[in-house]
Amino acid sequence: MRTFWYAGLLLLTGIVLFSCQTGDLNVGQSVINPQELLVQSVDSVTVKTSTVLKPDSFATSGDANLLVGRWTDAQTGKMTARSFASVNYAANSLNTQTNIRLDSLVLELNYAFVYGDSASQFNLSVHPLLRPMENQLYYNTSSLDYDPKAIVQKTFIPQPRSRTRQVQIRMPDALTQAFFAKLQNGTVSDATALAEFLPGFALNCNSNANTFVGFATASSGLRFYYHSTDIDQTASTLLFPFSAIYFSQVKNDLSGTVLSALKNRTDAVSSRLTDNTSFVVPGAQLQTRLEFPYLNQFDRPEKFADLNKALLVISPVRKTLNDNMQPPPLALFFTNTQNDVLPISFPGGVTGSSAAVAAYSYDPNALTLADSYTFDLTYYIGQIIKRKALNQPLLLTIPTSAEFQQISQRNYSLQDYVQRVVLGNQQKANDQLKVQLFITSGT
């Protein structure tokens, strides 16, 4: 940019930063006497950020959890999640037992995670599906017909660390008696018969709090509680889990927000229009686009030796650590006018041989929250300065599945898709984006 070297000249007059830099201070020794080298810091590189849309669906039927909840934000709109689940048949001998008495049928939903507000009330309604679910792949955009009238609902505080670590909802007596009778008389004796009698449920959230709750399918389902009528009155249970066919629907509505201008892949909304912030919300298909519009105008001075280090430091807009989940890792990718992730690997690090992936970090000793994502762009920016590489736009989003697995030792889940990161730009008051260049040159 035009003002780049004005700032550099000012720094050259009084700032020598040998002791505080971690880069290679031997850079340029073949050109300039090492005793005449100095390293200066420049952070006036302009970065243009904007929010873009990735209108792609993702499969949810392969996830281990059911997702229910909603999140409303003035900038990113409203994201809602509901789940659809069929009940898996459990082998039993109820049709051969005559000395048992039914106690209750309870919907048990075991917590997998809670994201967002875990102190406000969460209202969950359970609706019967109108027909059995097909055994197929379901996506976040998929949906099924269900009775809009709930058969049961419950309001609770989502506390995954509670004693039971589950939500228990007693089912209506009519359904309980009918189900138990069909098990005893043998009418329901396999998965097909069970699906005809009880196609499954839709789980809806009716609260206004910004909360997503994940329930583990393998340990959640309908549990019968019954006891024997003999002298011991032995208590027994039988669980019909939500582990047959299930999926979660995740939808985002940008109506009434500045981001509602995002209709196509080519659209972009400048961070200046969204309170100097941009967004990464995988479940809402929101990503951040970065551009360095004036980096090609970098004019090397006569005694310029080399670029010592280049760091992109991005600060999330986060006030405290008193929430229940830290922001996810982020990655940089090359992109185009369609805002696609290009198959060309981004050359991260000093040599360009590493992926440009950064984990969220913070200073535990800071009096106020000091947190950031830091990307090493030394090789990439150095190649642009040397006119050996094109200055291309970048896309900031979640890492690839392989990169995420390497970082987290697990696969992506719905828990990761509902996470959101709000990122400040260079004009944000407290959470600013910076490009820090450490330059080696002669005195």
C-alpha positions in Angstrom: 0.0 0.0 0.0 1.2 3.6 -0.5 1.7 4.4 3.1 3.6 1.1 3.8 7.1 2.4 3.7 6.3 5.8 5.4 5.5 3.7 8.5 8.6 1.7 7.8 10.9 4.8 7.7 9.5 5.9 11.0 10.3 2.6 12.6 13.8 2.5 11.1 14.7 5.7 12.9 14.3 4.4 16.4 13.2 0.8 16.7 15.6 -2.1 16.7 13.9 -5.4 17.6 16.7 -8.0 17.8 15.7 -9.3 21.2 12.0 -9.9 20.7 11.8 -11.7 17.3 11.8 -15.4 16.7 12.6 -15.5 13.0 15.9 -16.2 11.3 18.1 -13.2 11.8 20.8 -14.7 9.5 18.5 -13.9 6.5 20.4 -11.7 4.0 23.9 -12.2 5.3 25.2 -12.9 1.8 24.1 -9.4 0.8 24.7 -7.3 3.9 27.2 -7.6 6.7 25.5 -9.3 9.6 26.7 -6.6 12.0 24.7 -4.0 9.9 21.4 -5.9 10.0 18.3 -4.9 11.9 14.9 -6.3 12.2 11.9 -4.0 12.2 8.2 -4.7 12.7 5.5 -3.3 10.4 1.7 -3.9 10.9 0.2 -1.5 8.4 -0.7 -4.1 5.7 -4.4 -3.6 4.7 -6.6 -6.7 4.9 -10.1 -6.6 3.5 -12.5 -9.1 5.2 -16.0 -10.0 4.3 -18.6 -12.7 5.0 -19.5 -15.1 2.2 -21.9 -18.0 1.8 -21.2 -21.7 1.2 -24.7 -22.9 0.1 -23.9 -26.6 0.5 -25.7 -29.3 2.5 -24.0 -31.8 4.7 -25.0 -35.2 5.9 -26.4 -35.5 9.4 -27.7 -39.1 9.5 -24.2 -40.4 10.1 -23.7 -38.4 13.2 -23.8 -40.1 16.6 -26.0 -37.4 18.1 -29.4 -35.7 17.7 -29.3 -31.9 17.7 -32.1 -29.7 19.0 -32.0 -25.9 19.6 -31.9 -22.5 18.2 -29.6 -19.4 18.0 -30.8 -15.9 17.1 -28.3 -13.1 16.4 -28.9 -9.7 14.9 -26.0 -10.1 12.5 -26.3 -13.8 11.4 -30.0 -14.4 11.7 -31.7 -17.4 13.2 -30.4 -20.9 13.1 -32.7 -23.7 14.2 -32.1 -27.4 14.7 -34.7 -30.2 15.1 -34.2 -34.0 15.1 -36.1 -36.9 13.6 -35.6 -40.4 15.0 -37.1 -43.8 14.7 -37.2 -46.3 17.6 -35.0 -49.4 17.2 -36.5 -52.7 18.2 -35.0 -54.5 21.2 -35.3 -58.2 21.6 -37.4 -59.2 24.6 -39.5 -62.0 26.2 -42.4 -59.9 27.3 -44.8 -62.1 25.3 -43.9 -65.1 27.5 -44.1 -63.4 30.9 -47.4 -63.3 32.7 -46.3 -62.1 36.1 -45.3 -58.6 35.3 -46.9 -55.2 35.8 -46.2 -52.0 33.8 -44.9 -49.0 35.6 -44.2 -46.4 32.9 -42.7 -45.6 29.5 -40.1 -42.8 29.6 -38.3 -41.0 26.8 -34.7 -40.9 28.0 -32.4 -38.4 26.2 -28.8 -38.7 27.3 -26.7 -35.6 27.0 -23.8 -35.5 24.5 -23.1 -31.8 24.7 -24.7 -28.4 25.3 -23.5 -25.4 23.4 -24.5 -21.8 24.3 -26.7 -20.8 27.2 -26.9 -23.6 29.7 -28.5 -21.5 32.5 -31.9 -20.7 30.8 -34.9 -22.9 30.4 -35.1 -25.1 27.4 -38.5 -26.3 26.2 -38.5 -29.6 24.2 -41.6 -30.9 22.4 -42.0 -34.4 21.1 -44.1 -35.0 17.9 -45.1 -38.3 16.3 -44.0 -38.9 12.8 -46.8 -39.5 10.3 -45.0 -42.4 8.5 -42.0 -44.7 8.9 -38.6 -43.4 8.0 -36.8 -44.6 5.0 -33.3 -46.2 5.4 -31.4 -43.6 3.4 -28.9 -40.8 3.8 -30.3 -37.6 5.3 -28.9 -34.1 5.2 -29.2 -30.9 7.2 -31.8 -29.8 4.6 -33.9 -33.0 4.9 -37.3 -33.0 6.6 -40.2 -35.4 7.4 -43.9 -34.9 8.0 -44.9 -35.0 11.7 -48.0 -34.1 13.7 -47.8 -30.4 14.7 -49.5 -31.2 17.9 -46.9 -32.5 20.5 -47.8 -35.6 22.4 -45.6 -34.5 25.3 -43.2 -31.6 26.1 -40.9 -30.7 29.0 -39.1 -27.6 30.2 -35.8 -28.0 31.9 -32.4 -26.4 32.4 -29.9 -28.2 30.2 -27.2 -29.5 32.6 -25.1 -32.2 31.0 -23.1 -32.6 34.3 -26.2 -33.3 36.4 -26.5 -36.5 38.4 -28.4 -38.4 35.8 -26.9 -36.7 32.8 -30.1 -37.2 30.9 -33.5 -35.7 30.3 -36.5 -38.0 31.3 -39.9 -37.4 29.8 -42.8 -39.6 30.8 -44.9 -40.6 27.8 -48.7 -40.5 27.8 -50.5 -43.4 29.4 -52.5 -44.3 26.2 -49.3 -44.8 24.2 -47.6 -46.6 27.0 -50.5 -49.1 27.5 -50.9 -49.7 23.7 -47.2 -50.3 23.2 -46.8 -52.7 26.1 -49.9 -54.6 25.0 -48.5 -55.1 21.5 -45.2 -56.4 22.9 -47.0 -58.8 25.2 -49.4 -60.2 22.5 -46.6 -60.5 19.9 -48.0 -58.0 17.5 -44.8 -56.0 17.7 -42.0 -58.5 17.4 -39.5 -56.9 15.0 -38.3 -53.6 13.6 -40.9 -53.5 10.8 -43.9 -54.0 13.0 -42.5 -51.5 15.5 -42.1 -48.8 12.7 -45.7 -49.4 11.6 -47.0 -48.9 15.1 -44.6 -46.2 16.1 -42.9 -44.5 13.1 -40.7 -42.3 15.3 -40.5 -38.8 16.7 -39.6 -35.2 15.8 -37.9 -33.3 18.6 -38.4 -29.5 18.5 -37.1 -26.6 20.6 -39.6 -23.9 21.6 -37.3 -21.7 23.7 -35.8 -18.3 22.8 -32.4 -18.9 24.5 -29.3 -19.3 22.4 -28.8 -23.0 23.1 -28.1 -26.2 21.2 -28.4 -29.5 22.9 -27.0 -32.7 21.6 -28.4 -36.1 22.7 -26.5 -39.4 22.2 -28.6 -41.8 20.0 -27.0 -45.0 21.2 -28.1 -44.5 24.8 -31.3 -42.4 24.2 -34.7 -43.8 23.4 -37.9 -45.2 25.0 -37.5 -47.2 28.2 -40.1 -49.4 29.7 -40.1 -49.6 33.5 -42.0 -52.7 34.9 -41.8 -55.1 37.8 -42.7 -58.7 38.6 -45.8 -59.4 40.7 -44.2 -62.2 42.7 -43.2 -61.7 46.3 -39.9 -60.1 45.4 -41.5 -57.6 42.9 -38.2 -57.4 41.0 -37.9 -54.2 39.0 -36.8 -54.4 35.3 -36.3 -52.0 32.4 -36.2 -52.4 28.6 -34.7 -49.7 26.3 -35.7 -49.2 22.7 -32.9 -46.9 21.5 -32.8 -44.2 18.9 -30.1 -46.0 16.9 -31.9 -47.3 13.8 -32.6 -44.3 11.5 -32.3 -40.7 12.6 -31.0 -37.3 11.4 -30.9 -33.6 12.4 -32.2 -30.8 10.4 -30.2 -27.5 10.6 -31.6 -24.4 8.9 -30.4 -20.8 8.9 -32.6 -17.8 8.2 -30.8 -14.5 7.3 -34.0 -12.5 6.8 -33.9 -9.0 8.3 -30.1 -8.9 8.5 -27.4 -7.3 6.4 -26.2 -10.8 5.5 -29.5 -11.4 3.8 -27.8 -10.0 0.7 -25.9 -13.3 0.5 -27.9 -15.2 -2.2 -25.2 -16.8 -4.3 -21.7 -18.1 -4.0 -20.3 -14.9 -5.6 -21.9 -12.6 -3.0 -19.9 -11.0 -0.2 -20.8 -8.6 2.6 -18.0 -6.4 3.8 -17.2 -6.6 7.5 -17.6 -2.8 7.6 -21.3 -3.4 7.2 -21.6 -5.9 10.1 -20.1 -3.9 12.9 -16.5 -4.4 11.7 -16.8 -8.2 12.1 -17.0 -11.2 9.9 -18.2 -14.7 10.7 -17.4 -18.4 10.5 -20.5 -20.5 11.3 -20.3 -23.9 9.6 -23.9 -25.0 10.3 -25.1 -21.7 8.7 -22.7 -22.0 5.8 -21.0 -18.7 6.7 -17.3 -18.2 6.0 -14.8 -15.3 6.0 -13.1 -14.1 2.9 -9.7 -12.3 3.2 -7.9 -10.1 0.6 -4.6 -8.2 0.7 -5.5 -5.5 -1.9 -2.2 -3.5 -1.7 0.4 -6.2 -1.1 1.4 -6.2 -4.7 2.5 -2.6 -4.3 5.1 -3.5 -1.7 8.2 -1.6 -2.9 11.4 -3.2 -1.6 14.0 -0.5 -0.4 17.6 -0.6 -1.6 19.0 -2.3 1.4 16.0 -4.7 1.9 17.4 -8.2 2.7 14.4 -10.4 3.2 11.1 -10.9 5.0 12.0 -12.4 8.4 8.5 -13.4 9.4 4.8 -12.7 8.5 2.0 -13.4 11.0 -1.7 -13.1 10.5 -3.3 -12.5 13.9 -7.1 -12.7 14.1 -8.9 -11.9 17.3 -12.4 -13.4 18.0 -15.0 -11.2 19.5 -15.3 -13.0 22.8 -15.7 -11.3 26.2 -15.1 -14.0 28.8 -14.2 -17.7 29.1 -17.3 -18.4 31.1 -19.1 -20.3 28.4 -19.1 -24.0 27.8 -17.1 -24.5 24.6 -14.1 -22.6 23.2 -14.1 -21.6 19.5 -13.1 -24.3 16.9 -9.8 -24.4 15.0 -9.7 -22.4 11.7 -7.8 -22.9 8.4 -6.9 -20.8 5.4 -7.6 -21.9 1.8 -7.1 -20.4 -1.6 -10.4 -19.3 -3.1 -11.9 -17.7 -6.3 -14.7 -15.5 -7.3 -17.1 -18.3 -6.5 -15.8 -18.4 -2.9 -14.9 -22.1 -3.4 -12.2 -23.9 -1.5 -9.6 -24.6 -4.2 -7.8 -27.9 -4.3 -4.4 -26.2 -4.2 -2.9 -26.5 -0.8 -2.1 -23.2 0.9 1.6 -22.9 1.6 1.8 -22.2 5.4 4.8 -21.6 7.6 8.3 -20.4 6.8 8.9 -23.0 4.0 5.4 -23.3 2.7 5.2 -27.0 3.5 2.7 -26.9 6.3 -1.0 -26.4 6.4 -2.3 -23.0 7.4 -4.3 -24.2 10.4 -4.6 -22.4 13.7 -6.1 -23.4 17.0 -7.8 -20.9 19.3 -5.4 -19.7 22.0 -5.6 -17.2 24.9 -3.3 -15.8 27.6 -4.3 -17.3 31.0 -2.3 -14.6 32.8 -3.8 -11.6 31.1 -6.0 -9.3 33.3 -8.4 -9.0 30.4 -9.1 -11.7 27.8 -6.3 -11.8 25.3 -7.1 -14.4 22.7 -6.4 -15.0 19.0 -5.7 -17.2 16.1 -2.2 -16.9 14.7 -1.3 -18.0 11.1 2.3 -18.1 9.9 2.2 -16.6 6.3 6.0 -16.0 6.0 6.5 -18.1 2.8 3.3 -17.0 1.1 3.7 -13.2 1.7 7.4 -13.5 1.0 6.7 -15.0 -2.4 4.3 -12.2 -3.2 6.8 -9.6 -2.2 9.4 -11.2 -4.4 7.0 -11.3 -7.3 7.1 -15.1 -7.4 3.5 -15.7 -6.5 0.1 -14.2 -7.3 -1.7 -12.3 -4.6 -4.9 -14.5 -4.3 -7.9 -14.1 -2.1 -8.2 -16.5 0.9 -11.0 -18.3 2.6 -11.1 -18.6 6.4 -13.2 -21.5 7.6 -13.0 -24.8 9.5 -10.2 -27.2 8.6 -10.6 -30.2 6.3 -11.8 -33.4 7.8 -8.3 -34.9 7.7 -6.8 -31.7 9.3 -9.5 -31.7 12.0 -9.0 -35.3 12.8 -5.2 -34.7 13.2 -5.8 -31.8 15.6 -8.7 -33.2 17.6 -8.2 -37.0 17.2 -11.8 -37.4 16.2 -14.2 -36.8 13.3 -16.4 -33.7 12.7 -19.8 -33.9 14.5 -22.9 -31.7 14.8 -21.2 -30.2 17.9 -18.6 -28.6 15.6 -21.1 -27.4 13.0 -23.1 -25.3 15.4 -20.1 -23.6 16.8 -19.6 -20.0 15.7 -16.7 -17.5 15.6 -17.1 -13.7 15.3 -13.9 -12.1 14.0 -12.9 -8.5 14.3 -11.4 -6.6 11.3 -8.7 -3.9 11.4 -11.2 -1.3 12.4 -12.7 -3.2 15.3 -12.1 -1.3 18.6 -10.8 -4.1 20.8 -10.5 -7.3 18.7 -8.5 -6.3 15.7 -7.0 -8.3 12.9 -3.3 -7.7 12.2 -0.7 -8.6 9.7 2.7 -8.3 11.4 5.7 -8.2 9.1 9.2 -8.6 10.5 11.7 -7.3 8.0 15.4 -7.8 7.8 17.3 -4.9 6.2 20.6 -3.1 6.3 21.4 0.0 8.3 
